[in-house]
């Protein structure tokens, strides 16, 4: 009978058990494949964001371009608000230009992060009560600044997202270092030309 669990023979019971096992197995496999497809799509999205940021930073010629590209890429990839803090000639951090949509930062925490070359703020072991996450921009030769990240709500970054954010910070630091040394090379070139003209 339809819509009833009435089995007349042993063969009907055996058929029902086999079909139930097959159905549950296929359902589990389908759920697992769907989850793996979602994970693969998320990884592809992260790789695309990373590639796009690296491509744009490779064309940056001045520090202002690096700041604009970095803040825009991090904000679009994570749905957060960011500001870059860069050091002056005396290694005192100076925030990028403030706009109404940018988060309010604590320069003391940013300076601590820069001086100790260690992340601070929300989600870290250092000053976890701070509302923002401060990441040092570690370049091969020195720390080039601090990336301040403001989350919409309390962050629950999975380790893969945190590694991606750290990778973004390294890309920004390398771009800042490249721009710095390009400026040093230009200044040296100008001085050499001036010395040659003087001679």
RANOR-V730508 format. One record per residue. N is the residue number from 1. PHI is phi in degrees with one decimal (* if undefined). PSI is psi in whole degrees, -180 to 180 (* if undefined). D_LAST is the distance of its C-alpha to the last C-alpha in Angstrom with 2 decimals. Layout:
{{N	PHI	PSI	D_LAST} {N	PHI	PSI	D_LAST}}
//
This chain:
{{1	*	145	107.65} {2	-73.4	147	104.42} {3	58.4	35	102.50} {4	-143.9	148	104.58} {5	-100.4	65	104.14} {6	-115.0	118	107.54} {7	-114.1	128	107.63} {8	-89.3	-37	110.83} {9	-124.0	165	109.97} {10	-64.9	-33	107.90} {11	-64.3	-38	105.95} {12	-65.1	-41	104.87} {13	-64.4	-45	103.67} {14	-63.3	-42	101.76} {15	-62.4	-43	100.18} {16	-62.0	-46	99.16} {17	-61.9	-45	97.57} {18	-62.9	-45	95.64} {19	-65.0	-37	94.40} {20	-64.4	-45	93.41} {21	-62.8	-44	91.39} {22	-62.4	-44	89.71} {23	-62.2	-45	88.91} {24	-64.5	-41	87.42} {25	-64.2	-46	85.35} {26	-63.2	-39	84.01} {27	-63.1	-44	83.24} {28	-64.2	-43	81.30} {29	-63.4	-41	79.33} {30	-63.5	-44	78.53} {31	-62.6	-41	77.35} {32	-65.2	-43	75.16} {33	-65.4	-38	73.62} {34	-63.8	-43	73.00} {35	-63.2	-43	71.25} {36	-63.7	-36	69.11} {37	-66.1	-39	68.19} {38	-66.4	-41	67.14} {39	-63.9	-43	65.02} {40	-64.0	-39	63.39} {41	-65.6	-41	62.70} {42	-64.3	-41	61.12} {43	-64.6	-40	58.90} {44	-63.0	-41	57.89} {45	-63.1	-43	57.03} {46	-64.4	-42	54.89} {47	-64.2	-38	53.07} {48	-65.8	-43	52.48} {49	-62.0	-42	51.08} {50	-64.1	-44	48.79} {51	-63.0	-44	47.58} {52	-63.6	-41	47.04} {53	-66.4	-44	45.01} {54	-62.2	-40	42.85} {55	-64.2	-44	42.32} {56	-69.6	-40	41.31} {57	-67.3	-28	39.01} {58	-66.9	-23	37.19} {59	-94.9	-2	36.03} {60	-71.7	134	34.93} {61	-109.1	-23	31.25} {62	-132.1	163	31.30} {63	-60.0	-38	33.41} {64	-61.6	-38	35.68} {65	-65.9	-42	36.73} {66	-60.3	-44	37.55} {67	-61.5	-49	39.64} {68	-63.0	-46	41.53} {69	-64.8	-44	42.26} {70	-62.7	-50	43.28} {71	-62.3	-42	45.63} {72	-64.8	-45	47.22} {73	-67.8	-43	47.81} {74	-66.3	-42	49.28} {75	-64.1	-42	51.48} {76	-73.4	-31	52.85} {77	-75.6	-35	53.45} {78	-114.0	-8	55.31} {79	66.8	42	56.61} {80	-125.8	177	54.91} {81	-111.9	138	52.54} {82	-134.8	159	49.14} {83	-145.9	144	46.10} {84	-98.0	138	42.86} {85	-114.0	119	41.64} {86	-115.6	146	37.96} {87	-79.0	151	36.34} {88	-88.7	-166	33.82} {89	-67.0	-19	31.06} {90	-105.3	19	33.87} {91	59.6	33	36.06} {92	-102.7	128	38.53} {93	-69.1	140	39.99} {94	-124.1	127	39.70} {95	-72.1	155	42.15} {96	-68.4	168	41.27} {97	-54.6	131	42.38} {98	-81.9	134	46.12} {99	-126.5	162	48.45} {100	-59.5	-30	52.25} {101	-85.7	0	52.86} {102	-91.2	149	50.63} {103	-73.6	153	52.26} {104	-79.8	131	52.05} {105	-113.6	159	50.28} {106	-104.7	106	50.56} {107	-63.5	-29	47.08} {108	-66.1	-43	48.60} {109	-67.4	-42	49.96} {110	-60.0	-42	46.73} {111	-66.6	-39	44.77} {112	-61.8	-45	47.36} {113	-59.7	-43	47.00} {114	-65.8	-46	43.19} {115	-67.3	-39	43.36} {116	-93.2	-7	46.13} {117	55.3	44	44.94} {118	-141.5	139	48.56} {119	-62.0	149	50.42} {120	-142.9	163	52.42} {121	99.9	-160	54.92} {122	-59.1	135	57.81} {123	83.2	6	58.89} {124	-121.9	175	57.14} {125	-83.3	-18	58.29} {126	-99.1	119	55.80} {127	52.1	56	56.88} {128	-68.8	-13	59.21} {129	-83.7	-7	60.60} {130	-66.8	144	57.36} {131	-75.3	-16	57.81} {132	-115.2	161	54.55} {133	-102.0	129	53.13} {134	-113.5	120	49.65} {135	-115.5	129	47.81} {136	-71.8	143	44.57} {137	-93.7	89	41.85} {138	-86.6	111	41.19} {139	-96.8	170	38.13} {140	-57.4	-36	37.40} {141	-96.0	-34	34.89} {142	-165.0	172	36.29} {143	-78.7	129	38.56} {144	-99.8	-6	36.89} {145	158.2	-162	39.60} {146	-137.5	138	43.32} {147	-101.9	119	45.50} {148	-100.4	127	48.46} {149	-121.3	126	51.48} {150	-110.4	122	54.51} {151	-91.6	152	57.68} {152	-64.8	-46	60.41} {153	-128.4	-178	63.04} {154	-55.0	125	63.07} {155	-71.1	138	61.11} {156	-123.4	64	63.07} {157	-72.5	125	60.25} {158	-74.4	159	61.56} {159	-54.8	-35	59.48} {160	-67.4	-38	58.16} {161	-67.9	-39	56.91} {162	-65.3	-40	55.27} {163	-63.8	-38	53.51} {164	-65.3	-42	52.30} {165	-64.1	-40	51.00} {166	-63.8	-38	49.20} {167	-65.9	-40	47.71} {168	-60.0	-42	46.50} {169	-62.1	-40	44.87} {170	-65.8	-42	43.06} {171	-59.6	-44	41.85} {172	-62.7	-43	40.53} {173	-62.6	-43	38.76} {174	-65.8	-39	37.09} {175	-64.5	-42	35.99} {176	-63.3	-40	34.54} {177	-66.5	-40	32.68} {178	-63.0	-44	31.31} {179	-64.3	-40	30.15} {180	-60.8	-48	28.57} {181	-71.3	-28	26.55} {182	-65.6	-40	25.58} {183	-66.7	-40	24.23} {184	-61.9	-42	22.36} {185	-63.8	-41	20.85} {186	-63.2	-45	19.86} {187	-61.0	-42	18.26} {188	-63.6	-41	16.32} {189	-61.7	-44	15.22} {190	-63.3	-42	14.15} {191	-64.2	-40	12.17} {192	-64.9	-41	10.44} {193	-64.5	-41	9.76} {194	-64.3	-40	8.58} {195	-67.0	-39	6.14} {196	-65.8	-41	5.03} {197	-64.6	-40	5.39} {198	-63.3	-41	3.80} {199	-65.4	*	0.00}}
//
